[in-house]
């Protein structure tokens, strides 16, 4: 790309992780997959954007289970040269007083009309660096607090320097996808310094930096907001800037990355309407909008559904909103497309687990990152009740998948509890727990199950996107009214709710009761005995939800609200 073309890219999107290809383990879950889907839609729509992230040479981790469900983690070696191209450009950052060199790899995302978006991967694995510094871009979310802080220096400060070294001199907007990259605002602020000015707040041009920065926050959970002890940051950065303006950078003797991004961004948003409300309560005094998340439909549609949409809604790939016309697709053809997607999933699960799932049995899917608030085992709260429903109302089988963060002991214990319940329920109810959940499995599960289950403790679900992928493939959701599902749920039309949106305090026992009631009284009887009604619900999940909860609409909202 020539310098003139480089200059036309006015937006830089910074993200700690990005899911672009199932074979590139540069993502851990929803945040990275959303970033990848967003960039793909930017390419589809011709948005003049670039993306910056870390290489993650060893991936997030490869997950292995023993017979009891104990999770072990292993590095992922992937052939990066097959996916990304090394550029003849290097930059450096200063960490702890020493120079850390960064090389840059390039990946091109091509949209449906041929427009492209470059993604730049930062990599510190150079001989000039110390042995420790060479590992700083190896593992996604690996290591301790110091390792994480160093990674965020490389992403934020190194990322700004990298894109300038490549030739992007006219970036107008810097979009921080979560607070990991917020040190980029510090880098921009340093450049406005007037040495002759005594007043610290006049020495730096805060407004000019704010006008350039956009911040999207993705978590209503306090632990999801990165904070580092002040002495750790002083040791790493050796910069006076963040300590001279404590009200912008410091809270409770810590550098808070979210706090930095909030104070130095003109446009701030949550990722669902409810999440916007929750974020405004968490951070009063800030103007916080919301743009509800979405998915890249072309990435997540099962092959059988792609063919179906191509047949009945030509042009849907460039106009996602046209999927509203799915209401006119013959029900029998929706049934046939779903059967093909389900067969693909069941055959995949059986090949890997030998569990013997059946093609015609009602199949529930649950695949999320495993951590306490997502309550992966809520469905298994009362296994006697589950067996009773299975015996009296209709047979069911369950597909689970999900990784627990290596340091999340509670999440790891949860997986072991699920494994224990799987053994107790066998052979009455067959349950598979797939190893090493990734984008490939995500597409298979969301495309092939009959019901998508999601039951986090509200209001901790910022948005959630896996249920949107299910909708795209005609799979109804049964979910707690939190995140995007508050906006997407029309009872008995697009799926079903667990509990109510008015309920203030989450009660897991009551939620389990509601879940069982819906399965027993409504969902399973409809699936087995009212095929026409079930197929009508499937059509509505596509027409009402997939046509709206997608990244084409999301990108258009960012362009109108934030980028312009």
C-alpha positions as CSV (number, residue, x, y, z in Angstrom):
1,X,0.0,0.0,0.0
2,X,1.4,3.4,-0.9
3,X,1.8,6.4,1.4
4,X,-1.3,8.1,-0.1
5,X,-3.5,5.1,0.5
6,X,-2.1,4.8,4.1
7,X,-3.0,8.4,4.8
8,X,-6.7,7.7,4.0
9,X,-7.0,5.3,7.0
10,X,-8.3,7.6,9.7
11,X,-9.3,5.1,12.4
12,X,-7.1,2.8,14.5
13,X,-8.8,0.0,16.5
14,X,-6.8,-1.3,19.4
15,X,-7.6,-4.7,21.0
16,X,-5.7,-7.1,23.2
17,X,-7.1,-10.1,21.3
18,X,-8.7,-10.7,18.0
19,X,-10.4,-13.8,16.5
20,X,-9.9,-13.7,12.7
21,X,-9.3,-17.4,11.8
22,X,-9.9,-20.6,13.8
23,X,-6.3,-21.6,13.1
24,X,-4.9,-18.3,14.6
25,X,-5.1,-18.6,18.4
26,X,-5.0,-14.9,18.9
27,X,-8.2,-14.8,20.9
28,X,-9.6,-16.3,24.1
29,X,-13.3,-15.8,23.7
30,X,-16.1,-13.3,23.2
31,X,-14.0,-10.1,23.3
32,X,-11.6,-11.3,20.6
33,X,-14.3,-12.8,18.4
34,X,-16.2,-9.6,18.6
35,X,-13.1,-7.7,17.5
36,X,-12.6,-10.0,14.6
37,X,-16.2,-9.8,13.5
38,X,-16.1,-6.0,13.8
39,X,-13.1,-5.8,11.6
40,X,-14.6,-8.2,9.0
41,X,-17.7,-6.0,8.8
42,X,-15.5,-2.9,8.5
43,X,-13.9,-4.6,5.5
44,X,-17.3,-5.5,4.1
45,X,-18.5,-1.9,4.4
46,X,-15.2,-0.3,3.3
47,X,-14.6,1.6,6.6
48,X,-11.1,3.3,6.5
49,X,-9.8,1.5,9.6
50,X,-6.7,-0.4,10.8
51,X,-6.4,-2.8,13.8
52,X,-3.6,-3.2,16.3
53,X,-3.2,-6.2,18.6
54,X,-0.5,-8.6,20.1
55,X,0.8,-11.6,18.2
56,X,0.2,-14.2,21.0
57,X,2.8,-16.6,19.6
58,X,1.8,-19.3,22.0
59,X,-1.9,-18.6,21.9
60,X,-4.2,-18.4,24.9
61,X,-3.9,-22.1,25.8
62,X,-4.8,-25.6,24.5
63,X,-7.2,-27.2,27.0
64,X,-7.0,-30.9,28.1
65,X,-9.2,-32.8,30.6
66,X,-8.5,-35.9,32.6
67,X,-11.3,-38.4,33.4
68,X,-12.5,-36.2,36.4
69,X,-12.6,-33.0,34.4
70,X,-9.4,-31.5,35.8
71,X,-8.2,-28.9,33.2
72,X,-4.6,-28.7,32.1
73,X,-3.2,-26.0,29.9
74,X,-0.6,-26.2,27.1
75,X,1.0,-23.7,24.7
76,X,-0.4,-23.5,21.2
77,X,2.3,-23.5,18.5
78,X,0.9,-22.1,15.3
79,X,2.6,-21.4,12.0
80,X,2.4,-17.6,12.0
81,X,4.3,-17.2,8.7
82,X,1.4,-19.0,7.0
83,X,-1.0,-16.2,8.1
84,X,0.9,-13.0,8.7
85,X,3.7,-11.2,6.9
86,X,6.6,-9.6,8.7
87,X,7.1,-6.0,7.9
88,X,10.6,-4.3,7.5
89,X,9.7,-1.9,10.4
90,X,10.5,-2.0,14.1
91,X,9.7,0.3,17.0
92,X,10.5,0.2,20.7
93,X,9.1,1.1,24.1
94,X,10.8,1.8,27.3
95,X,10.1,-0.6,30.2
96,X,11.9,-0.3,33.5
97,X,14.5,2.0,31.8
98,X,15.5,-0.5,29.1
99,X,14.5,-0.5,25.4
100,X,12.2,-3.3,24.3
101,X,12.2,-3.8,20.6
102,X,8.9,-4.6,18.7
103,X,8.6,-6.2,15.3
104,X,5.3,-5.9,13.4
105,X,3.4,-8.5,11.4
106,X,0.6,-7.8,9.0
107,X,-2.7,-9.7,8.3
108,X,-5.2,-8.6,5.6
109,X,-9.0,-9.0,6.1
110,X,-10.8,-8.8,2.8
111,X,-14.4,-7.8,2.6
112,X,-17.1,-9.1,0.3
113,X,-16.6,-6.2,-2.2
114,X,-12.8,-6.5,-2.2
115,X,-12.1,-3.7,0.3
116,X,-9.5,-4.6,2.9
117,X,-8.5,-3.9,6.5
118,X,-5.0,-4.4,7.7
119,X,-4.4,-5.9,11.1
120,X,-1.0,-5.3,12.7
121,X,0.3,-7.8,15.3
122,X,3.0,-6.6,17.7
123,X,5.8,-9.1,18.6
124,X,8.7,-8.7,21.1
125,X,10.4,-12.0,20.2
126,X,13.6,-10.5,18.9
127,X,17.2,-11.4,19.6
128,X,18.0,-7.8,20.7
129,X,15.6,-8.2,23.7
130,X,16.2,-9.9,27.0
131,X,15.0,-13.5,27.4
132,X,12.1,-12.2,29.5
133,X,11.1,-9.4,27.1
134,X,11.0,-11.8,24.2
135,X,8.1,-13.6,25.9
136,X,6.0,-10.5,26.5
137,X,3.8,-11.1,23.4
138,X,3.8,-14.9,23.7
139,X,0.7,-15.7,25.8
140,X,-2.7,-14.0,25.8
141,X,-3.6,-13.1,29.4
142,X,-0.6,-15.1,30.6
143,X,1.8,-14.5,33.5
144,X,1.4,-12.2,36.5
145,X,0.4,-8.5,37.0
146,X,3.8,-7.3,35.8
147,X,3.6,-9.4,32.6
148,X,0.1,-8.0,31.9
149,X,1.3,-4.4,32.6
150,X,4.2,-4.9,30.2
151,X,1.8,-6.3,27.5
152,X,-0.5,-3.2,27.9
153,X,2.5,-0.9,27.5
154,X,3.4,-2.7,24.3
155,X,-0.2,-2.6,23.0
156,X,-1.0,1.0,23.9
157,X,2.3,2.9,23.6
158,X,4.0,0.5,21.2
159,X,0.9,0.3,19.1
160,X,0.7,4.0,18.5
161,X,4.4,4.1,17.6
162,X,4.0,1.1,15.3
163,X,1.3,2.4,13.1
164,X,3.2,5.7,12.8
165,X,6.3,3.9,11.8
166,X,4.4,1.9,9.2
167,X,3.3,5.3,7.7
168,X,-0.1,6.2,9.2
169,X,0.4,9.8,10.0
170,X,-3.2,11.0,9.9
171,X,-5.1,8.9,12.5
172,X,-8.1,10.9,13.6
173,X,-9.7,8.4,16.0
174,X,-8.2,5.8,18.3
175,X,-10.8,3.2,19.3
176,X,-9.9,1.2,22.5
177,X,-11.7,-2.1,22.6
178,X,-11.7,-2.5,26.4
179,X,-9.2,-0.7,28.7
180,X,-6.2,-2.9,27.9
181,X,-5.0,-0.3,25.3
182,X,-5.7,2.8,27.3
183,X,-2.0,3.7,27.7
184,X,-2.2,4.8,24.1
185,X,-4.0,8.0,25.5
186,X,-0.9,8.5,27.7
187,X,1.3,8.3,24.7
188,X,-0.8,10.8,22.8
189,X,-0.9,13.1,25.8
190,X,2.9,13.1,26.2
191,X,3.2,14.6,22.7
192,X,1.1,17.6,23.6
193,X,3.5,18.6,26.4
194,X,4.6,22.3,26.7
195,X,7.8,22.4,28.7
196,X,7.4,26.1,29.3
197,X,4.0,25.8,31.0
198,X,4.1,25.5,34.8
199,X,0.4,24.5,35.4
200,X,0.2,20.8,34.9
201,X,-3.3,20.9,33.4
202,X,-2.2,23.5,30.9
203,X,1.0,21.7,30.1
204,X,-0.9,18.9,28.4
205,X,-3.7,19.4,25.8
206,X,-6.3,17.1,27.4
207,X,-9.1,18.1,25.0
208,X,-7.2,17.3,21.8
209,X,-6.5,13.8,23.1
210,X,-10.1,13.3,24.2
211,X,-11.3,14.3,20.8
212,X,-9.3,11.5,19.3
213,X,-10.2,8.7,21.7
214,X,-13.1,6.3,21.7
215,X,-13.6,3.7,24.5
216,X,-15.8,0.6,24.5
217,X,-16.1,-1.1,27.9
218,X,-17.2,-4.7,27.9
219,X,-17.6,-5.8,31.5
220,X,-19.9,-4.9,34.4
221,X,-17.7,-7.1,36.7
222,X,-15.1,-5.2,38.8
223,X,-12.4,-7.8,38.2
224,X,-12.7,-7.2,34.5
225,X,-11.3,-3.7,34.8
226,X,-7.5,-3.8,34.9
227,X,-5.8,-2.0,37.8
228,X,-2.1,-2.0,38.7
229,X,-0.4,-0.8,41.9
230,X,1.1,2.6,41.5
231,X,4.6,1.5,42.4
232,X,4.5,-1.2,39.7
233,X,3.5,1.4,37.1
234,X,6.2,3.9,38.3
235,X,8.8,1.1,38.0
236,X,7.7,0.2,34.5
237,X,7.1,3.6,32.9
238,X,9.4,5.9,34.8
239,X,7.1,8.8,33.6
240,X,5.9,11.6,35.7
241,X,2.8,12.2,33.6
242,X,0.4,9.8,35.2
243,X,1.5,10.8,38.7
244,X,1.2,14.6,38.1
245,X,-2.5,14.3,37.2
246,X,-3.8,11.8,39.8
247,X,-7.5,12.6,39.2
248,X,-7.1,11.3,35.6
249,X,-4.9,8.3,36.2
250,X,-5.1,7.1,39.8
251,X,-7.7,5.6,42.0
252,X,-7.1,4.0,45.5
253,X,-3.3,4.2,44.9
254,X,-3.7,2.2,41.7
255,X,-3.5,3.0,38.0
256,X,-6.9,2.1,36.7
257,X,-7.0,1.4,32.9
258,X,-10.7,2.0,32.7
259,X,-10.4,5.2,34.6
260,X,-7.7,6.5,32.1
261,X,-9.9,5.6,29.2
262,X,-13.0,7.2,30.7
263,X,-11.2,10.4,31.4
264,X,-9.4,10.7,28.1
265,X,-12.2,9.6,25.7
266,X,-14.8,11.8,24.1
267,X,-17.1,8.9,23.2
268,X,-17.7,6.0,25.6
269,X,-20.1,3.1,25.2
270,X,-21.3,-0.1,26.8
271,X,-22.2,-3.1,24.6
272,X,-25.9,-3.5,25.2
273,X,-28.7,-1.1,26.4
274,X,-28.7,-2.7,29.9
275,X,-24.9,-2.7,30.1
276,X,-24.9,1.0,29.3
277,X,-27.2,1.6,32.3
278,X,-25.0,-0.6,34.6
279,X,-21.9,1.2,33.4
280,X,-23.4,4.6,34.1
281,X,-24.2,3.4,37.6
282,X,-20.6,2.1,38.1
283,X,-19.0,5.3,36.8
284,X,-21.4,8.2,37.6
285,X,-20.6,11.5,36.1
286,X,-19.6,10.2,32.7
287,X,-21.6,10.4,29.5
288,X,-21.8,6.7,28.5
289,X,-23.8,5.5,25.5
290,X,-24.5,2.0,24.3
291,X,-24.0,0.1,21.1
292,X,-25.3,-3.4,21.3
293,X,-22.9,-6.1,20.1
294,X,-23.4,-8.2,17.0
295,X,-21.8,-11.0,15.0
296,X,-20.4,-11.3,11.5
297,X,-23.1,-13.3,9.8
298,X,-21.0,-14.7,7.0
299,X,-18.5,-16.1,9.5
300,X,-21.1,-17.8,11.7
301,X,-23.8,-19.1,9.4
302,X,-23.7,-22.9,9.0
303,X,-23.1,-24.0,5.4
304,X,-26.6,-25.3,5.0
305,X,-28.0,-21.9,6.1
306,X,-25.7,-20.0,3.8
307,X,-27.1,-21.9,0.9
308,X,-30.6,-21.3,2.1
309,X,-30.1,-17.6,2.4
310,X,-28.4,-17.4,-0.9
311,X,-31.4,-19.1,-2.5
312,X,-34.2,-17.1,-0.9
313,X,-32.5,-13.8,0.1
314,X,-30.0,-13.0,-2.6
315,X,-27.8,-10.1,-1.5
316,X,-28.1,-10.9,2.2
317,X,-24.3,-11.0,2.5
318,X,-24.0,-7.3,1.8
319,X,-27.3,-6.3,3.5
320,X,-27.7,-8.2,6.7
321,X,-31.0,-6.4,7.5
322,X,-32.6,-8.2,4.5
323,X,-32.6,-11.4,6.7
324,X,-36.0,-10.1,7.9
325,X,-37.3,-11.7,4.8
326,X,-36.5,-15.1,6.3
327,X,-40.2,-15.2,7.4
328,X,-41.0,-16.2,3.8
329,X,-38.6,-19.1,3.6
330,X,-40.6,-22.4,3.5
331,X,-40.5,-24.0,6.9
332,X,-39.6,-27.4,5.5
333,X,-36.4,-26.0,4.0
334,X,-35.5,-24.4,7.4
335,X,-36.1,-27.8,9.0
336,X,-33.8,-29.5,6.4
337,X,-31.0,-26.8,6.8
338,X,-31.1,-27.3,10.5
339,X,-31.0,-31.1,10.2
340,X,-27.8,-30.8,8.1
341,X,-26.2,-28.4,10.6
342,X,-27.3,-30.7,13.5
343,X,-25.9,-33.8,11.8
344,X,-22.6,-32.0,11.3
345,X,-22.4,-31.2,15.0
346,X,-23.6,-34.6,16.3
347,X,-21.1,-36.5,14.1
348,X,-18.3,-34.2,15.2
349,X,-19.2,-34.7,18.9
350,X,-19.5,-38.5,18.6
351,X,-16.2,-38.7,16.7
352,X,-14.4,-36.9,19.5
353,X,-16.2,-38.3,22.6
354,X,-17.7,-41.7,21.5
355,X,-20.7,-40.7,23.6
356,X,-23.3,-41.8,21.0
357,X,-25.5,-38.7,20.7
358,X,-28.5,-39.1,18.5
359,X,-29.5,-37.0,15.5
360,X,-33.2,-36.8,16.3
361,X,-33.0,-36.1,20.1
362,X,-33.6,-32.6,21.5
363,X,-30.2,-31.1,22.0
364,X,-29.3,-28.3,24.4
365,X,-26.1,-26.3,23.9
366,X,-24.1,-24.4,26.5
367,X,-20.6,-23.1,25.5
368,X,-19.1,-20.1,27.3
369,X,-16.0,-19.2,29.2
370,X,-16.3,-21.1,32.5
371,X,-16.4,-18.8,35.5
372,X,-18.7,-18.7,38.5
373,X,-21.1,-15.9,37.4
374,X,-22.0,-17.7,34.1
375,X,-23.4,-20.6,36.1
376,X,-22.5,-23.4,33.6
377,X,-24.0,-26.0,36.0
378,X,-27.4,-24.3,36.6
379,X,-29.1,-26.9,34.3
380,X,-27.7,-29.7,36.4
381,X,-28.9,-28.2,39.8
382,X,-31.5,-31.0,40.3
383,X,-30.6,-34.0,38.2
384,X,-33.6,-36.0,39.5
385,X,-35.9,-33.3,38.1
386,X,-33.9,-33.3,34.8
387,X,-34.3,-37.1,34.5
388,X,-38.0,-36.8,35.3
389,X,-38.5,-34.3,32.5
390,X,-36.4,-36.4,30.1
391,X,-38.5,-39.5,30.9
392,X,-42.0,-37.9,30.9
393,X,-41.8,-35.0,28.5
394,X,-39.2,-36.0,25.9
395,X,-35.6,-37.1,25.6
396,X,-32.8,-34.6,25.7
397,X,-29.1,-34.5,25.3
398,X,-26.6,-31.8,26.1
399,X,-23.4,-30.4,24.5
400,X,-21.1,-28.4,26.8
401,X,-17.8,-26.6,25.9
402,X,-15.8,-23.9,27.6
403,X,-12.4,-23.0,29.0
404,X,-11.7,-21.7,32.5
405,X,-8.9,-19.1,32.8
406,X,-5.7,-20.9,34.1
407,X,-5.9,-18.8,37.3
408,X,-9.6,-19.2,37.9
409,X,-9.8,-22.0,40.4
410,X,-13.5,-21.6,40.8
411,X,-14.0,-22.0,37.1
412,X,-11.9,-25.1,37.1
413,X,-13.9,-26.6,40.0
414,X,-17.1,-25.9,38.1
415,X,-15.9,-28.0,35.2
416,X,-15.1,-30.9,37.6
417,X,-18.6,-30.6,39.1
418,X,-20.1,-30.8,35.6
419,X,-18.1,-33.9,34.8
420,X,-19.3,-35.5,38.0
421,X,-22.9,-34.8,37.1
422,X,-22.3,-36.1,33.6
423,X,-21.3,-39.5,35.2
424,X,-24.4,-39.5,37.5
425,X,-26.8,-38.8,34.6
426,X,-25.3,-41.4,32.3
427,X,-27.0,-43.3,30.6
428,X,-30.4,-41.6,31.2
429,X,-29.2,-38.3,29.7
430,X,-26.2,-38.2,27.4
431,X,-23.9,-35.2,28.0
432,X,-20.8,-34.3,26.1
433,X,-18.2,-31.8,27.3
434,X,-16.0,-30.9,24.4
435,X,-12.3,-30.2,24.9
436,X,-10.5,-27.0,23.8
437,X,-13.5,-24.8,22.9
438,X,-12.6,-22.5,19.9
439,X,-14.2,-20.7,16.9
440,X,-14.6,-24.0,15.0
441,X,-16.6,-25.6,17.8
442,X,-18.4,-22.4,18.4
443,X,-19.8,-22.4,14.9
444,X,-20.7,-26.1,15.0
445,X,-22.5,-25.9,18.4
446,X,-24.4,-22.6,17.8
447,X,-25.4,-24.0,14.4
448,X,-26.3,-27.5,15.3
449,X,-28.1,-27.6,18.7
450,X,-31.9,-27.2,19.0
451,X,-31.8,-24.8,22.0
452,X,-29.2,-22.3,23.1
453,X,-28.9,-22.0,26.9
454,X,-27.4,-19.0,28.7
455,X,-27.9,-18.3,32.4
456,X,-25.4,-15.8,33.9
457,X,-26.0,-14.0,37.2
458,X,-27.6,-10.7,36.2
459,X,-26.5,-7.9,35.7
460,X,-23.0,-9.4,35.0
461,X,-23.6,-10.3,31.3
462,X,-22.4,-7.2,29.4
463,X,-23.8,-8.4,26.1
464,X,-23.0,-12.0,25.1
465,X,-22.8,-12.9,21.4
466,X,-23.0,-16.7,21.3
467,X,-26.8,-16.6,21.5
468,X,-26.8,-14.3,18.5
469,X,-24.9,-17.0,16.5
470,X,-27.6,-19.5,17.4
471,X,-30.3,-17.1,16.2
472,X,-28.6,-16.8,12.8
473,X,-28.9,-20.6,12.4
474,X,-32.6,-20.6,13.5
475,X,-31.8,-21.9,17.0
476,X,-34.0,-20.3,19.7
477,X,-32.5,-19.1,23.0
478,X,-33.5,-19.9,26.6
479,X,-31.7,-17.2,28.6
480,X,-31.7,-15.0,31.6
481,X,-32.9,-11.5,30.8
482,X,-29.5,-9.8,30.8
483,X,-27.2,-8.4,28.2
484,X,-28.5,-8.5,24.6
485,X,-31.3,-11.0,25.4
486,X,-33.3,-8.2,27.1
487,X,-33.5,-6.6,23.6
488,X,-33.8,-9.9,21.6
489,X,-36.3,-11.9,23.6
490,X,-39.9,-12.0,22.5
491,X,-41.4,-14.8,24.6
492,X,-42.6,-17.8,22.5
493,X,-41.6,-15.9,19.3
494,X,-37.7,-15.7,19.3
495,X,-37.2,-17.9,22.4
496,X,-37.8,-17.9,26.1
497,X,-36.7,-16.1,29.2
498,X,-35.5,-17.5,32.5
499,X,-36.9,-15.3,35.3
500,X,-38.0,-11.7,34.6
501,X,-36.2,-8.4,33.9
502,X,-37.8,-6.8,36.9
503,X,-36.2,-9.2,39.3
504,X,-33.5,-7.3,41.2
505,X,-31.7,-10.1,43.1
506,X,-30.5,-13.2,41.3
507,X,-31.7,-16.4,42.9
508,X,-30.1,-19.5,41.4
509,X,-32.6,-21.9,43.0
510,X,-35.5,-19.9,41.5
511,X,-33.7,-19.6,38.2
512,X,-33.2,-23.4,38.0
513,X,-36.9,-23.9,38.8
514,X,-37.9,-21.5,36.0
515,X,-35.5,-23.2,33.6
516,X,-37.0,-26.6,34.4
517,X,-40.6,-25.3,34.1
518,X,-39.9,-23.8,30.7
519,X,-38.3,-27.0,29.4
520,X,-41.0,-29.3,30.8
521,X,-44.1,-27.2,30.1
522,X,-43.3,-25.3,26.9
523,X,-40.0,-26.0,25.1
524,X,-39.7,-29.8,24.9
525,X,-43.4,-30.4,24.2
526,X,-43.3,-27.8,21.4
527,X,-40.2,-29.3,19.9
528,X,-41.6,-32.9,19.8
529,X,-45.3,-32.3,19.3
530,X,-45.8,-28.9,17.5
531,X,-43.3,-29.0,14.7
532,X,-45.0,-26.2,12.8
533,X,-44.9,-23.9,15.8
534,X,-41.3,-24.7,16.5
535,X,-40.3,-23.9,12.9
536,X,-42.2,-20.6,13.1
537,X,-40.1,-19.7,16.1
538,X,-36.9,-20.7,14.2
539,X,-37.9,-18.4,11.3
540,X,-38.5,-15.5,13.8
541,X,-35.1,-15.9,15.5
542,X,-33.5,-15.3,12.0
543,X,-35.9,-12.6,10.8
544,X,-36.1,-10.6,14.1
545,X,-32.7,-11.2,15.8
546,X,-30.1,-12.2,13.2
547,X,-31.2,-9.3,10.9
548,X,-30.4,-6.8,13.8
549,X,-27.8,-8.3,16.1
550,X,-24.9,-8.3,13.7
551,X,-21.7,-6.4,13.2
552,X,-22.9,-4.7,10.0
553,X,-25.4,-2.7,12.1
554,X,-22.8,-2.4,14.9
555,X,-20.2,-0.8,12.6
556,X,-22.7,1.5,11.1
557,X,-23.6,2.7,14.6
558,X,-19.9,3.3,15.5
559,X,-19.3,5.2,12.3
560,X,-22.3,7.5,12.9
561,X,-21.9,7.9,16.7
562,X,-18.2,7.7,17.2
563,X,-16.0,7.8,14.1
564,X,-17.7,10.8,12.4
